[in-house]
Amino acid sequence: MLTFPNKFKESLEDFTKFSENLKKGVENLVSLDELSAGFDDGRESCGSCKNCRKCCTEKELVFRDGKRTLYRYSQRSKKVCSVPVLMVYAMVNRYTMLDLQPNRSMIRNLLDQGQDLYLIDWGYTDRMDRFMTMEDYIDGFINDCVDFIREQHQIEAINLLGVCQGGTFSAIYAALYPEKVKNFIPIVTPIDFDPKDSLLNVWASEFDADLMVDAYGNVPGDMMNNAYMMLQPFTLSVNKYVNMVQIMEDADKLADFLRMEAWIFDSPDQPGETLRQFLKDLYQGNKLVKGEFILGGRKVNLKNITMPVLNIYADFDTLVPPASSKALLGHIGSSDTQELTYPVGHIGMFVSGKTQKTLAPKIAEWINARI
Amino acid sequence: MRGGSMHDFIKQQTDWLKTWQESQESLTKQYAGLSEEWTKNILGGKKKEPDFFEGWFKSQGDLEEQFREFGQRMNEMISNVWSNKIPTDMLKYMNTSFIEEYYKNWLSNIELPGGIKNPLGMDGGWQQTTNFLRSYLEKENPFFSSFSNAKITEQMSRLFGMLQGTLGNEGTAFSDITRNYQNMFSKLFDSTTAQSSEKLAEGFDVWVKEIGKQLSAPKLGINRELAHDISQALVLSQDYAKTYVKMTRLVESTSRKAGIRFQTKLSEAAINKKPVNKFADFCALWAAENEAVFLEVMSTQEFAKLQGDYVDAGHRLKIQWNKLAEKALEPTPIALKRDLDLAIAEIHQMKRDLRTFRREMQAVQKEVLLARGAQAAAEEDAEKAKLAVKTAEAAAQEELQKAKALVKAAEVAAREELKKAKEAVQAAELAALDEAKKAKAAEAAVLEMAQRVTADTKTVKTAPRTTTKTKSKNV
């Protein structure tokens, strides 16, 4: 049984340990900069991110339209799938989450499984993108990229993998151009925006999206980040940094933490007109599942998604509640569907130890069975 | 330039500008001094309760202060942006404090009942004006006299003071505005008596409602549109502050609730002999308990509505400030947001058109490729056909030649045959003639024989005559 002096001693020891960690951690911190938290392996940085830390996997720019680019990753396997995968990431953060570091890289894992990967980089939104619409991104750039890949490989249809908002964009694309999509893999993708178990859905229902876009033009990325931080206000703004002190003495762990920290706050501004439609038609109007969503004058019918679908979502996702992703299969026309879930959060899907070893092999296996 | 250089001209203009600015500053100071005096009266132990008009004029002074700060910020911004790009002298011409000046002039020149002008103290001081207005409204316009009571200013002073205690000092653009209110509150609030947040909000609501009416009143004169925009910015800033107060109240009450819950949990842990004596555990518990309480509140539709109101009010205010900022920048060579937006929209449309054309062109190119393929195939077929025709022609020619040769040969043969035939005929004719000759000769011989026979008959009557005649017919 702990007596008062014992408790005091324990607290004192804890405080001493905490202070030691902090001291060592600060030493580590000052010896690390943004770049050294990346990968100093002599490669040239592609310069596609602010304070580029270099992605861990080599890629080549193969197609460009303004600041929007299409990359193709270098092969890491001798046997490569004949139908390439186009990865469409969200616009609210950078795609580097998919390739954070060698031991946390969904991209590297998929390449190791023999997948031929292309990835869309939306770039950093600036004033010139003020009037870019969802139509410009989906019917424009995604469609251009798909056509580019089809032509390069002389194939009719590609595999489409969408992440989060990029998954929603991809679902819309697949519904509009089903003939160009061989297999569709949405990951943590919001489809049904009605579920009230997401704070974002509740909050989004009560503010004027028009005012926000009219006030800002492009909506600052930090504003979006503030909203995400409010989902776990104390965990993300206090507890996270207290816990950081405990790992700071380990330079490698600190570098891991900094890479994640850099990614979290590397948030491009949101193009005004795109966000306006995304908020009004999807978050507030929930038009996609109602069959009322219009893109470029065409109604988007999810029933047109008749290709095989592998729907992947996270059980503890606070950004995109599982119900929102799960709804997809109930609204599409495909008869070949499969669900894959993990007991992780939104970001954990790409970086947690639970998914690193199994997610990519399962995706690859599912694709290979349908080529 | 006659009588001096460009430098002299600029100096002359600069001097004039300096004089003008000094006079404006003097006016501002004069007004600020009056406000200060008034504030001292309130805070200086006299405990005189300000009435509505005093409050109203004071609020105008604070509004003016806001405009002045706005103008300064704009000047600083322009200076920062353009100082290394255009001559310094030129910068001096860019007076963006016109909004402040405009509003002051508007107030100074407003025609008031009874012929009183310049309520800001130019003609006889503001106190006289205030007294007159109070008297005018009480006597001549009882409807408005209801505003002229001590209650509003009392509530205002309490409200300002309480805000002083509850608002933080974040360095955001919006809290800058709020801070102006704080300053105003702090000057007006003459005690530190804490009141409930409820009272704070109520008081603020009343104040905003009343001051909003004043600010939203129709404007007159050539610059009425600008006056309206400026007033609107202030109304919207009050709306924003109102929602900010509500949000602050909610955060405050939720924090209190979370704090109590955290303390309870700490105590429970201690009672259960599992004291939280590690720093990380302490923080984790603090974060977890706070988060649980806050998320419970934040997941409600009521919170979403309040947050929506707060965010919307902020956005409305920002839009209005943007509008005023553009007005301030209009006389400068700086491109305005609306100009850029127009250009960007044009470029964007052109890019879209370009994409459409590119796609159409690609489709056409594909068609052209297909057509070219078809054309090449057709040309190849044509070539083959030509070759076939040529071959056929050659064959036909050869056949013709052969035929001709055959015809010729046939002709020759025919001629030969004809010749032969002719010769045969001729021979036959000759033969026939010969035969005829022979026949004639035979006939002649017969005749001769007959004549001989006749002669013989005559001579010898023994020969039968019938037989001879028959033979003669057969010949």
Interface residues (C-beta under 8 A of the other chain):
Chain A: M1 L2 K7 F8 E10 S11 D14 F15 F18 G66 R127 M128 R130 F131 M132 D136 G140 D144 L199 V202 W203 S205 E206 F207 D208 L211 M212 D214 A215 Y216 G217 M230 Q232 P233 F234 T235 V238 N239 V242 N243 V245 Q246
Chain B: K273 P275 N277 K278 F279 A280 C283 A284 W286 A287 A288 N290 E291 F294 L295 M298 S299 T300 Q301 A304 K305 Q307 G308 V311 D312 G314 H315 R316 K318 I319 N322 K337 L340 D341 I344 A345 I347 H348 K351 R352 R355
